[in-house]
């Protein structure tokens, strides 16, 4: 429109070329200011660009008069895009207020002054709105990419965590049973064969667990894990007092408590000095509590913590119980025994995604008979 206004005055060739060049320069600067990279410009660069655009906006008035009077819109948009919010809108308002002043001083009619003012307001807002919309689209795409990266990272953590929680117990049981078979094979071959069958069952369950890790978390039962734990501890010559009085539990709570029991028993099996172990689970008003106590106090907390640093142990359990509104404590009691206690609400908080319980499955339970 500015070029057409100048053409109507029948300018010379040089004047027309200068007009077209100035218009292209204004829009070139505006494209740079509207680019996403412009938000990261240092303050000095932003100030220089605004000064340049102001010169390109107002200096041509000397040669073209009011025919150049519709070029304030891009500058108004640049003020909104580059200045801090507390300065942007006041500066925008001052520029818009200045438009009718200098056009009236230049001798423009009232109709033309209104046209230039409204054009400046609308052009500035439209350019600003389209630029911010583009920025928001870029931000949405960046957020989606970040969410995708986070999902991949969370899946890797889930895979490592579930491998530890599901296989640590099974591998410890297989090792223990193998050592027992080695001791029995010469003196009690029949008993050794029975234990061999038990090892095969545990190994098959471990294989099933590995397959489930890639598709979702395995649904587990505290009562079944407690029965299995009692058998494994007995095979390790550990006197186990197992009491589970919880009744039917919410599947998520049942699975997390069973996981905690597995972790605790796995830790006990790592200590050859353990001779007595107590496992007790009970309902306490609106809370389910599971406690494991053994008579080997030496550095079990340190073992848990060291393993947690590698992405397992107590760190895993804390994450699981925190996700459903529960908690965990571990340490030495006054009598010198090591005690691990976990608790969870009867109905978990609505954070099952934090547990990564995707599709509960019902494979063959861990059976160590």
Secondary structure by P-SEA (a helix, b strand, c coil): caaaaaaaacccaaaaaaaaaaaaaaaaaaaaaaccccccccaaaaaaaaaaaaaacccccccccccccccaaaaaaaaacccccccaaaaaaaaaaaaaaaaaaacccaaaaaaaaaaaaaaaaaaaaaaaaaaaaaaaaaaaaaaaaaaaaaaaaaaaaaaaaacaaaaaaaaaaaaaaaacccccaaaaaaaaaaaaaaaaaaaaaaaacccbbbbbbaaaaaaaaaaaaaaaccccccccccccccaaaaaaaaaaaaaaaaaaaacccccbbbbbbbbcccbbbbbbbbccccaaaaaaaaaaaaccaaaaaaaaaaaaccccccccccccbbbbbbbbccccccccccccccccccccccccc
